[in-house]
Amino acid sequence: MVVNNPIDFDLGLVNDIRINRSAVEVRVQTLGTRRTFKVEAQAAAYLRVIQCIDDTTLLGSDTPGCVERLCAKALNPVSREILEKLGIPDFSLTVGAVCVYPAMVKTAISFLGGRIPVALVATGFPAGQLPTFLKIREIEYAIECGAKEIDVVISRGLALQGKWRKVYEEIRIFREVCGDKAKMKTILGVGDLKTLENVAKAAVVAIMAGSDFIKTSTGFEPTNATLEAGLVMVRQIRGFFQLPFPRNKIVGFKPAGGIKTAKDAMLWLILMLEELGEDWAKPDFFRIGASSLLNDLERQLYHLATGRYSAEHHHPMG
């Protein structure tokens, strides 16, 4: 497993960040207006999005049975009937990963049997209000159980106080614990960070500290994934990739929270294609955290294949 190593903290780089909110909003308004997908290209785009989904259940009511049903759907996200009607009956299709709470990780790993990765939320998700030693233990537990991807949360309180070095140091500890055993996705909690400038600074700090992905949200903030925050984040990724060694870091991006429809997902795919390029719009570097998105994507594929929409009761996972 290839993972990102930390680089030295650079407070000057963080402090130099400025964001023109008006320019960000104008750019976001152009997404989806200059690029469209028609028929076969649209089906291919929907299939690509499915491959990039972290199929997620993070409910207090989760049971082993619920998680097993989620895993079964993750392994077969589109019915064979639809794939046959699309003319690709032998197409091998799964989601990118299954994401669960620590209590359900053994259930998910046992059911999936290594066919797709299990991602685990850790470090006091969603609030991150745990002492660091307990956050570390959560990561260790996840790795001991066999999770291959760990979604960690930053301490938003430190970020709001401008204590960026402390944010960096904590994320770097998480990176060291994950080592080369698990990919680390760092959740910024953009809805708690108040400004796009804070979002950009948090993204840069997370990249410097060795994150393999930066992720918008837990799904539990007042505001979750927004295209404005996403644009700011992917531009920090692009900036690091374009800088000379040792800052040429290839970092992935994961929006999460409130992404429910195929139309929503397509905007995020377009963002990746236009801002970072085709190489980033694949599961290795692009994930969408969602719990019900698969239902709408499957309905849209059924419509492309047959000219009509399937009934809601054909999609019980939601």
C-alpha positions as a printed Julia matrix, in Angstrom:
318×3 Matrix{Float64}:
   0.0     0.0     0.0
   1.43    3.38   -1.05
   0.78    6.09    1.54
   1.82    9.71    1.89
   4.6    10.63    4.28
   4.45   13.86    6.3
   6.51   16.87    5.36
   7.72   19.58    7.73
   5.13   22.02    9.0
   5.28   25.37    7.19
   3.39   28.06    9.08
   4.31   30.65    6.46
   2.54   28.63    3.78
  -0.56   28.38    5.98
  -0.6    32.07    6.9
  -0.18   33.15    3.27
  -3.46   31.53    2.22
  -6.16   33.93    1.05
  -9.49   32.94   -0.5
 -11.6    35.12   -2.78
 -15.08   33.9    -1.9
 -16.75   35.69   -4.81
 -14.39   34.03   -7.29
 -15.06   30.64   -5.71
 -18.82   31.13   -6.0
 -18.55   32.2    -9.65
 -16.44   29.13  -10.47
 -18.88   26.8    -8.74
 -21.76   28.21  -10.76
 -20.04   27.08  -13.96
 -19.84   23.43  -12.89
 -22.25   21.36  -14.91
 -22.82   24.08  -17.49
 -19.79   23.46  -19.7
 -19.63   19.69  -19.48
 -22.51   17.27  -20.05
 -22.75   13.51  -20.39
 -25.08   11.97  -22.98
 -26.42    8.39  -23.15
 -23.41    6.04  -23.16
 -21.15    8.66  -21.58
 -23.75    9.31  -18.91
 -24.02    5.61  -18.09
 -20.22    5.37  -17.91
 -20.11    8.38  -15.6
 -22.73    6.85  -13.28
 -20.76    3.6   -13.17
 -17.57    5.51  -12.37
 -19.3     7.3    -9.51
 -20.51    3.96   -8.11
 -16.94    2.67   -8.12
 -15.94    5.72   -6.09
 -18.6     5.47   -3.38
 -17.76    4.72    0.24
 -21.08    3.05    1.03
 -21.74    4.19    4.56
 -23.88    3.45    7.58
 -23.22    5.5    10.7
 -26.43    5.18   12.67
 -27.03    4.57   16.34
 -29.49    1.9    15.24
 -26.95   -0.09   13.19
 -27.09   -3.85   13.74
 -24.99   -6.68   12.27
 -27.89   -7.46    9.93
 -28.02   -3.87    8.64
 -24.28   -3.88    8.02
 -24.42   -7.22    6.21
 -27.18   -5.92    3.92
 -25.08   -2.83    3.21
 -22.1    -5.04    2.37
 -24.18   -7.22    0.07
 -25.33   -4.11   -1.81
 -21.76   -2.8    -1.94
 -20.62   -6.01   -3.65
 -23.5    -5.88   -6.16
 -24.53   -2.23   -6.39
 -26.38   -2.57   -9.7
 -28.6    -5.49  -10.59
 -27.39   -7.91  -13.24
 -30.61   -7.2   -15.18
 -29.63   -3.54  -15.61
 -26.07   -4.4   -16.63
 -27.43   -6.81  -19.24
 -29.79   -4.16  -20.62
 -26.85   -1.75  -20.81
 -24.94   -4.32  -22.86
 -22.25   -4.97  -20.23
 -23.41   -8.22  -18.56
 -19.91   -9.22  -17.46
 -18.87   -5.85  -16.09
 -17.35   -6.3   -12.61
 -18.74   -3.56  -10.4
 -18.38   -2.81   -6.69
 -18.26    0.35   -4.62
 -14.93    1.74   -3.44
 -15.31    0.74    0.22
 -17.78    0.16    3.02
 -17.6     2.66    5.9
 -18.86    1.77    9.39
 -18.45    2.52   13.09
 -15.8     0.61   15.1
 -18.44   -1.65   16.68
 -19.37   -2.99   13.24
 -15.94   -3.38   11.67
 -15.61   -7.11   12.39
 -19.04   -7.78   10.89
 -18.18   -5.88    7.71
 -14.75   -7.46    7.31
 -16.11  -10.95    7.86
 -18.88  -10.49    5.28
 -16.71   -8.85    2.61
 -13.82  -11.28    2.96
 -11.31   -8.84    1.5
 -13.26   -8.3    -1.74
 -13.49   -4.57   -1.08
 -11.88   -2.48    1.69
 -13.55   -1.6     4.96
 -13.18    2.0     6.1
 -13.62    2.84    9.75
 -14.43    6.19   11.34
 -12.17    6.85   14.3
 -10.56    9.46   16.58
 -13.76   10.38   18.38
 -15.9    10.68   15.24
 -17.82   12.88   14.6
 -16.87   15.58   17.12
 -13.26   14.59   17.74
 -13.65   15.53   21.39
 -11.49   12.79   22.87
  -8.01   12.89   24.38
  -5.35   12.04   21.84
  -4.38    8.74   23.48
  -7.95    7.44   23.04
  -8.0     8.59   19.42
  -4.79    6.64   18.86
  -6.28    3.55   20.46
  -9.28    3.73   18.14
  -6.96    3.73   15.12
  -4.95    0.83   16.54
  -8.15   -1.14   17.13
  -9.31   -0.53   13.58
  -6.02   -1.79   12.15
  -5.99   -4.8    14.48
  -9.46   -5.71   13.18
  -8.32   -5.45    9.55
  -9.66   -2.07    8.41
  -7.68   -0.81    5.41
  -8.88    2.78    5.49
  -9.29    5.05    8.52
 -11.37    8.23    8.45
 -10.01   10.52   11.17
 -11.36   13.89   12.29
  -9.37   17.02   13.01
  -9.82   19.01   16.22
 -11.93   21.85   14.86
 -11.57   23.79   18.11
  -7.82   24.04   17.57
  -8.38   25.14   13.97
 -10.81   27.87   15.01
  -8.19   29.17   17.46
  -5.62   29.27   14.69
  -3.45   26.66   16.41
  -2.4    25.11   13.12
   0.82   23.57   14.38
  -1.14   21.62   17.01
  -3.62   20.48   14.34
  -0.66   19.34   12.23
   1.02   17.52   15.11
  -2.11   15.55   15.98
  -2.78   14.52   12.38
   0.87   13.54   12.0
   0.53   11.24   15.01
  -2.49    9.61   13.34
  -0.41    9.16   10.18
   2.34    7.44   12.14
  -0.16    5.07   13.75
  -1.75    4.22   10.39
   1.72    3.72    8.88
   1.59    1.67    5.71
  -1.21   -0.52    7.06
  -4.13    1.76    6.29
  -4.98    4.74    4.12
  -5.81    7.8     6.18
  -8.68   10.08    5.18
  -8.68   13.3     7.19
 -12.08   14.89    7.79
 -11.98   18.68    8.06
 -15.58   19.25    9.17
 -15.99   22.21    6.81
 -19.34   23.22    8.31
 -17.62   23.87   11.65
 -14.7    25.84   10.21
 -16.81   28.93    9.47
 -14.78   30.38    6.56
 -13.37   29.12    3.27
  -9.98   30.45    4.35
 -10.06   28.13    7.36
 -11.09   25.28    5.07
  -8.09   25.95    2.83
  -5.71   26.19    5.77
  -7.03   22.98    7.31
  -6.65   21.22    3.97
  -3.02   22.33    3.6
  -2.19   21.31    7.18
  -3.78   17.88    6.65
  -1.8    17.39    3.44
   1.47   18.4     5.11
   0.78   15.96    7.96
   0.59   12.99    5.58
  -3.1    12.5     4.75
  -3.86   10.17    1.86
  -7.26   11.84    1.38
  -8.83   15.03    2.63
 -12.56   14.75    3.31
 -15.11   17.52    3.64
 -17.39   16.43    6.44
 -18.59   13.84    8.91
 -22.19   14.23    7.79
 -23.12   15.48   11.26
 -22.19   19.17   10.95
 -24.87   21.83   10.4
 -23.51   22.23    6.85
 -21.76   19.33    5.17
 -20.22   18.95    1.71
 -20.57   22.11   -0.36
 -19.07   22.64   -3.79
 -17.49   25.87   -2.58
 -15.57   24.05    0.16
 -14.79   21.21   -2.24
 -13.34   23.58   -4.82
 -11.11   25.2    -2.21
  -9.9    21.79   -1.02
  -9.1    20.32   -4.43
  -7.18   23.46   -5.34
  -4.96   22.92   -2.3
  -4.36   19.38   -3.56
  -3.53   20.72   -7.01
  -1.18   23.3    -5.56
   0.8    20.7    -3.65
   1.02   18.4    -6.64
   2.43   21.21   -8.76
   5.02   22.27   -6.19
   8.53   20.78   -6.49
   9.75   17.89   -4.36
   9.18   17.19   -1.5
   5.75   18.77   -1.84
   4.64   16.88   -4.94
   2.08   14.9    -2.93
  -0.71   13.0    -4.69
  -3.64   13.33   -2.3
  -7.19   12.1    -2.79
 -10.46   13.94   -2.13
 -13.68   12.74   -0.51
 -16.87   14.8    -0.25
 -19.39   13.44    2.25
 -22.64   14.49    3.81
 -25.9    15.23    2.0
 -24.95   13.75   -1.38
 -28.12   11.83   -2.21
 -28.84   12.06   -5.94
 -27.08   11.16   -9.16
 -27.24   14.84  -10.13
 -25.37   15.79   -6.95
 -22.74   13.13   -7.56
 -22.17   14.21  -11.16
 -21.27   17.72  -10.04
 -18.58   16.28   -7.76
 -17.25   14.09  -10.59
 -17.13   17.13  -12.89
 -15.27   19.06  -10.2
 -12.61   16.35  -10.08
 -12.31   16.11  -13.87
 -12.03   19.84  -14.41
  -9.84   20.79  -11.46
  -7.59   17.73  -11.08
  -8.05   15.64  -14.21
  -8.95   12.1   -15.19
  -6.28   10.43  -13.06
  -7.91   11.8    -9.9
 -11.46   10.81  -10.89
 -10.92    7.18   -9.93
 -11.32    5.23   -6.68
  -7.64    5.53   -5.74
  -8.01    9.3    -5.38
 -11.73   10.08   -5.35
 -14.42    8.81   -3.03
 -17.94    9.95   -2.2
 -19.24    9.21    1.26
 -22.94    8.38    0.99
 -25.62    6.17    2.48
 -28.47    6.38   -0.06
 -26.83    7.61   -3.27
 -26.69    4.11   -4.78
 -30.48    3.95   -4.98
 -30.77    6.96   -7.26
 -27.79    5.95   -9.39
 -29.33    2.54   -9.99
 -32.67    4.14  -10.89
 -30.95    6.45  -13.36
 -29.1     3.52  -14.96
 -32.37    1.61  -15.23
 -33.9     4.63  -16.97
 -31.0     4.83  -19.44
 -31.35    1.11  -20.16
 -35.15    0.91  -20.49
 -36.51    4.43  -20.92
 -38.48    4.28  -17.68
 -37.78    4.58  -13.98
 -37.94    1.61  -11.63
 -40.3     1.65   -8.69
 -38.93    2.81   -5.34
 -39.63   -0.57   -3.73
 -37.06   -2.14   -6.05
 -34.39   -0.38   -4.0
 -34.84   -1.4    -0.37
 -31.4    -0.19    0.78
 -31.73    3.47    1.6
